[in-house]
C-alpha cells in the first residue's frame, strides 16, 4: 500500500501483513493524494506546495526494500492540487468501427 505523508514530503510503502513501513520515497513538497495506474505501474501524486503532479514510474522497482530507484517527472498544474484520479480514456471514447 502507498500512503502520502504531507509533512514529510514522502510516499510511504506500507506492508499490511507486517504492519510496517518498508520504504519512504521522497516525492516533493506537500504530497496530498495519489492515484496509481496498474497497467504500467505509474503513480501520480498531487504536490500542493510545488503546484504540480509528480509522476513516479515504479516498473521494475522493488518496494519491499530500498533497492531500485523510481523514475520521476513533474507536471505543473497550478495552485495547490489536492488530489488526482487516473481514468482510462480508451474506455470513455466511442469505438470507431
KOLLUM-420810 format. One record per residue: x, y, z of N, C-alpha, C in turn; residue in one letter. Coordinates in nm, 4 decimals. Layout:
BEGIN
{{X Y Z} {X Y Z} {X Y Z} "A"}
...
***
This chain:
BEGIN
{{0.0850 -0.1166 0.0000} {0.0000 0.0000 0.0000} {0.0895 0.1228 0.0000} "X"}
{{0.0476 0.2250 -0.0747} {0.1193 0.3519 -0.0796} {0.0378 0.4571 -0.0060} "X"}
{{0.1056 0.5390 0.0760} {0.0406 0.6419 0.1559} {0.1210 0.7703 0.1448} "X"}
{{0.0529 0.8837 0.1182} {0.1236 1.0117 0.1150} {0.1374 1.0660 0.2568} "X"}
{{0.2558 1.1189 0.2882} {0.2833 1.1828 0.4167} {0.3214 1.3276 0.3877} "X"}
{{0.2227 1.4161 0.3990} {0.2378 1.5534 0.3528} {0.3495 1.6292 0.4230} "X"}
{{0.3586 1.6200 0.5529} {0.4607 1.6964 0.6258} {0.6022 1.6456 0.6019} "X"}
{{0.6166 1.5189 0.5701} {0.7488 1.4608 0.5455} {0.7887 1.4663 0.3980} "X"}
{{0.6961 1.5039 0.3094} {0.7225 1.5130 0.1649} {0.7627 1.3790 0.1042} "X"}
{{0.7002 1.2712 0.1510} {0.7329 1.1376 0.1021} {0.6063 1.0562 0.0784} "X"}
{{0.6249 0.9467 0.0061} {0.5247 0.8414 -0.0032} {0.5806 0.7232 0.0751} "X"}
{{0.5003 0.6714 0.1679} {0.5412 0.5553 0.2463} {0.4859 0.4295 0.1812} "X"}
{{0.5706 0.3275 0.1724} {0.5275 0.1962 0.1260} {0.5000 0.1140 0.2506} "X"}
{{0.3758 0.0707 0.2688} {0.3343 0.0018 0.3906} {0.3069 -0.1450 0.3601} "X"}
{{0.3686 -0.2330 0.4378} {0.3429 -0.3767 0.4310} {0.2265 -0.4052 0.5248} "X"}
{{0.1096 -0.4348 0.4698} {-0.0098 -0.4548 0.5518} {-0.0082 -0.5859 0.6298} "X"}
{{0.0700 -0.6824 0.5866} {0.0793 -0.8088 0.6604} {0.1664 -0.7952 0.7847} "X"}
{{0.2699 -0.7131 0.7748} {0.3638 -0.6949 0.8858} {0.3388 -0.5664 0.9652} "X"}
{{0.2463 -0.4828 0.9177} {0.2209 -0.3524 0.9803} {0.3497 -0.2725 0.9956} "X"}
{{0.4205 -0.2597 0.8827} {0.5471 -0.1868 0.8862} {0.5652 -0.1073 0.7574} "X"}
{{0.6477 -0.0041 0.7670} {0.6850 0.0745 0.6503} {0.8124 0.0138 0.5934} "X"}
{{0.8085 -0.0246 0.4669} {0.9253 -0.0876 0.4059} {1.0136 0.0113 0.3314} "X"}
{{0.9567 0.1286 0.3008} {1.0340 0.2236 0.2218} {0.9669 0.3602 0.2267} "X"}
{{1.0475 0.4648 0.2231} {0.9991 0.6020 0.2089} {1.0551 0.6569 0.0782} "X"}
{{0.9677 0.7094 -0.0066} {1.0092 0.7623 -0.1359} {0.9886 0.9136 -0.1349} "X"}
{{1.0978 0.9922 -0.1366} {1.0836 1.1385 -0.1426} {1.0196 1.1789 -0.2751} "X"}
{{0.9135 1.2602 -0.2679} {0.8427 1.2970 -0.3904} {0.8321 1.4466 -0.4128} "X"}
{{0.8508 1.5282 -0.3104} {0.8394 1.6725 -0.3278} {0.7442 1.7338 -0.2280} "X"}
{{0.7219 1.8637 -0.2427} {0.6520 1.9429 -0.1437} {0.5036 1.9206 -0.1295} "X"}
{{0.4631 1.8623 -0.0177} {0.3228 1.8518 0.0191} {0.2406 1.7511 -0.0570} "X"}
{{0.2827 1.6239 -0.0622} {0.2001 1.5244 -0.1299} {0.0653 1.5092 -0.0597} "X"}
{{-0.0442 1.5223 -0.1354} {-0.1782 1.5216 -0.0762} {-0.2710 1.4174 -0.1337} "X"}
{{-0.2238 1.3228 -0.1977} {-0.3105 1.2205 -0.2539} {-0.2434 1.1596 -0.3744} "X"}
{{-0.2815 1.0368 -0.4031} {-0.2204 0.9697 -0.5167} {-0.3212 0.8817 -0.5870} "X"}
{{-0.2879 0.8488 -0.7074} {-0.3644 0.7537 -0.7873} {-0.2631 0.6703 -0.8634} "X"}
{{-0.2915 0.5427 -0.8750} {-0.1991 0.4525 -0.9434} {-0.2637 0.3962 -1.0686} "X"}
{{-0.1823 0.3805 -1.1710} {-0.2247 0.3142 -1.2938} {-0.1610 0.1759 -1.2938} "X"}
{{-0.2378 0.0726 -1.2598} {-0.1794 -0.0616 -1.2501} {-0.1314 -0.1169 -1.3836} "X"}
{{-0.1790 -0.0609 -1.4936} {-0.1385 -0.1102 -1.6248} {0.0099 -0.0906 -1.6499} "X"}
{{0.0663 0.0205 -1.6031} {0.2087 0.0450 -1.6272} {0.2866 0.0796 -1.5005} "X"}
{{0.2263 0.0552 -1.3828} {0.2910 0.0786 -1.2532} {0.3402 0.2225 -1.2382} "X"}
{{0.2570 0.3159 -1.2814} {0.2863 0.4570 -1.2654} {0.1962 0.5135 -1.1566} "X"}
{{0.2536 0.5981 -1.0697} {0.1787 0.6605 -0.9618} {0.1815 0.8117 -0.9841} "X"}
{{0.0652 0.8742 -0.9695} {0.0505 1.0183 -0.9862} {0.0196 1.0772 -0.8491} "X"}
{{0.0981 1.1782 -0.8078} {0.0872 1.2325 -0.6726} {0.0699 1.3838 -0.6800} "X"}
{{-0.0385 1.4347 -0.6191} {-0.0610 1.5793 -0.6124} {0.0380 1.6394 -0.5127} "X"}
{{0.1142 1.7395 -0.5571} {0.2117 1.8076 -0.4718} {0.1658 1.9515 -0.4498} "X"}
{{0.0986 1.9739 -0.3378} {0.0335 2.1018 -0.3113} {0.1317 2.2185 -0.3062} "X"}
{{0.2444 2.2013 -0.2372} {0.3384 2.3131 -0.2230} {0.4198 2.3385 -0.3492} "X"}
{{0.4286 2.2429 -0.4374} {0.5038 2.2610 -0.5620} {0.4137 2.2965 -0.6794} "X"}
{{0.2818 2.2966 -0.6556} {0.1852 2.3270 -0.7610} {0.2043 2.2371 -0.8820} "X"}
{{0.2242 2.1079 -0.8523} {0.2483 2.0139 -0.9610} {0.1963 1.8759 -0.9240} "X"}
{{0.2034 1.7882 -1.0225} {0.1741 1.6471 -1.0016} {0.3022 1.5711 -1.0319} "X"}
{{0.3459 1.4907 -0.9369} {0.4627 1.4062 -0.9589} {0.4176 1.2791 -1.0292} "X"}
{{0.4928 1.2390 -1.1280} {0.4680 1.1142 -1.1989} {0.5836 1.0223 -1.1619} "X"}
{{0.5520 0.9130 -1.0917} {0.6549 0.8220 -1.0423} {0.6381 0.6873 -1.1115} "X"}
{{0.7425 0.6450 -1.1812} {0.7403 0.5181 -1.2540} {0.8022 0.4101 -1.1650} "X"}
{{0.7207 0.3098 -1.1297} {0.7667 0.2051 -1.0372} {0.7944 0.0718 -1.1059} "X"}
{{0.7831 0.0664 -1.2368} {0.8097 -0.0577 -1.3095} {0.9525 -0.1045 -1.2825} "X"}
{{0.9677 -0.2247 -1.2312} {1.0991 -0.2814 -1.2023} {1.1593 -0.2384 -1.0701} "X"}
{{1.0862 -0.1616 -0.9883} {1.1369 -0.1159 -0.8595} {1.0800 -0.2048 -0.7492} "X"}
{{1.1665 -0.2631 -0.6669} {1.1242 -0.3462 -0.5538} {1.0854 -0.2544 -0.4383} "X"}
{{0.9576 -0.2504 -0.4039} {0.9110 -0.1608 -0.2985} {0.9282 -0.2181 -0.1582} "X"}
{{0.9709 -0.3428 -0.1482} {0.9874 -0.4055 -0.0164} {1.1195 -0.3680 0.0495} "X"}
{{1.2059 -0.2966 -0.0213} {1.3345 -0.2542 0.0351} {1.3783 -0.1256 -0.0349} "X"}
{{1.4983 -0.0810 -0.0051} {1.5490 0.0449 -0.0620} {1.6184 0.0267 -0.1964} "X"}
{{1.6192 -0.0955 -0.2495} {1.6830 -0.1198 -0.3792} {1.5968 -0.0622 -0.4914} "X"}
{{1.6599 -0.0205 -0.5967} {1.5879 0.0321 -0.7122} {1.5498 0.1771 -0.6930} "X"}
{{1.5628 0.2523 -0.7974} {1.5342 0.3956 -0.7924} {1.4187 0.4262 -0.8878} "X"}
{{1.3072 0.4760 -0.8337} {1.1967 0.5138 -0.9216} {1.2362 0.6307 -1.0117} "X"}
{{1.1785 0.6358 -1.1293} {1.1990 0.7474 -1.2205} {1.0878 0.8502 -1.1968} "X"}
{{1.1231 0.9789 -1.1961} {1.0293 1.0863 -1.1651} {1.0155 1.1850 -1.2788} "X"}
{{0.8960 1.2429 -1.2889} {0.8685 1.3566 -1.3755} {0.7753 1.4479 -1.2974} "X"}
{{0.7688 1.5742 -1.3333} {0.6758 1.6701 -1.2733} {0.5913 1.7325 -1.3829} "X"}
{{0.4626 1.7509 -1.3526} {0.3719 1.8220 -1.4420} {0.3184 1.9423 -1.3638} "X"}
{{0.3480 2.0628 -1.4095} {0.2978 2.1826 -1.3432} {0.1482 2.1946 -1.3700} "X"}
{{0.0707 2.2160 -1.2612} {-0.0752 2.2197 -1.2762} {-0.1409 2.3436 -1.2172} "X"}
{{-0.0727 2.4217 -1.1360} {-0.1335 2.5401 -1.0787} {-0.1456 2.5318 -0.9277} "X"}
{{-0.2193 2.6228 -0.8703} {-0.2256 2.6408 -0.7267} {-0.2832 2.5214 -0.6523} "X"}
{{-0.2054 2.4689 -0.5583} {-0.2490 2.3730 -0.4580} {-0.3299 2.2531 -0.4993} "X"}
{{-0.2815 2.1678 -0.5898} {-0.3590 2.0476 -0.6207} {-0.3740 1.9616 -0.4954} "X"}
{{-0.4923 1.9041 -0.4772} {-0.5149 1.8259 -0.3556} {-0.5572 1.6835 -0.3831} "X"}
{{-0.5597 1.6428 -0.5066} {-0.5955 1.5050 -0.5372} {-0.5736 1.4768 -0.6843} "X"}
{{-0.5699 1.3496 -0.7176} {-0.5537 1.3065 -0.8560} {-0.6406 1.1833 -0.8804} "X"}
{{-0.6765 1.1619 -1.0065} {-0.7539 1.0455 -1.0465} {-0.6970 0.9950 -1.1779} "X"}
{{-0.6912 0.8639 -1.1937} {-0.6477 0.8035 -1.3197} {-0.7717 0.7457 -1.3865} "X"}
{{-0.7954 0.7875 -1.5108} {-0.9101 0.7387 -1.5868} {-0.8588 0.6854 -1.7201} "X"}
{{-0.9006 0.5660 -1.7554} {-0.8644 0.5092 -1.8853} {-0.9544 0.5705 -1.9914} "X"}
{{-0.8995 0.6627 -2.0688} {-0.9799 0.7311 -2.1703} {-1.0229 0.6370 -2.2824} "X"}
{{-0.9512 0.5290 -2.3026} {-0.9916 0.4356 -2.4078} {-1.1260 0.3717 -2.3757} "X"}
{{-1.1647 0.3703 -2.2499} {-1.2952 0.3160 -2.2131} {-1.4061 0.4201 -2.2241} "X"}
{{-1.3695 0.5487 -2.2322} {-1.4683 0.6552 -2.2399} {-1.5031 0.6944 -2.3826} "X"}
{{-1.4085 0.6794 -2.4726} {-1.4285 0.7242 -2.6101} {-1.5032 0.6184 -2.6905} "X"}
{{-1.5911 0.6623 -2.7791} {-1.6631 0.5655 -2.8626} {-1.5663 0.4910 -2.9547} "X"}
{{-1.5936 0.3651 -2.9757} {-1.5115 0.2830 -3.0635} {-1.5497 0.3093 -3.2088} "X"}
{{-1.4479 0.3373 -3.2907} {-1.4761 0.3575 -3.4333} {-1.4866 0.2208 -3.5002} "X"}
{{-1.5693 0.2123 -3.5995} {-1.5940 0.0825 -3.6467} {-1.5856 0.0457 -3.7821} "X"}
***
